[in-house]
Amino acid sequence: MFASKEDHKVAEEISNSSNIIGKGTVLEGNIETFGNMRIEGKVIGNVKTKSKIALGQSSHVDGNILAQNAEVAGEVKGKLEVTDILILKPTAVIHGDIITNKLIVESGATFNGGCKMGVTNKEIKIGDNGQSHALKPQGAKAV
């Protein structure tokens, strides 16, 4: 899967990184990360992560989200694509389509859009407009 132990270590360190956009912060532009992401502020643009994204109650994302796992307690205006598990908390408000493998909707969550479930694992590519730096899912063979 990786060319050497050093490559594996670097990939593991990148995947373990965490990013936080705090309450009151407004970020305009697209975000791509290998690590976890927590948003409490406002993002105007697309968000893509190889790991988990957590949207707090005060969060607002005006754009598409692509992640391995997601927990939403805030507002999303755009397509939400999650390759594993999506959890909608009671304060979640979604205006857009959902594509996910598994969906948990807690009482009180609001969702306006289409929903497609049971989607097979999609490879999330990070960097150079999705053209390179892709980490394969565990168990996948490098080409």
Disulfide bonds with the S-S distance in Angstrom:
none
